[in-house]
Amino acid sequence: PNIVSCRKCRSKMVIESKTALLLLYKRLLRGASTFPSKNRSRIITDIKNDFRVNAALVSGSEKAQQKINDGYEGLKQLRKYDFGENEWEYTMEDGSGNSNHKK
């Protein structure tokens, strides 16, 4: 019984890590799809290729963990350029010196 429950725990950890990786993949693609660059399609292709190439890495290995960390760092960088509707403001002047504040 102890061995079976231990195997179930390991299996559950693998499933959870695969779920986390899938979520990271989706977030990276979503962030790249709104990235303000003429190279957007290349960035998306690179993300897909990186995940495809690194799918064979041993789960929990140092190299796999480094690639995951790189992915989260890339996501953080992409999010710097992800402007939500209510997250930025601008001011326009109408030629008479009056400014119109927009949010």
Buried (B, 14 or more C-beta within 10 A) or exposed (E): EEEEEEEEEEEEEEEEBEEEBEEBBEBBBBBBEEBEEEEEEEBBEBBBEBBEEBEEBEEEEEEBEEBBEEBEEBBEEBEEEEEEEEEEEEEEEEEEEEEEEEE
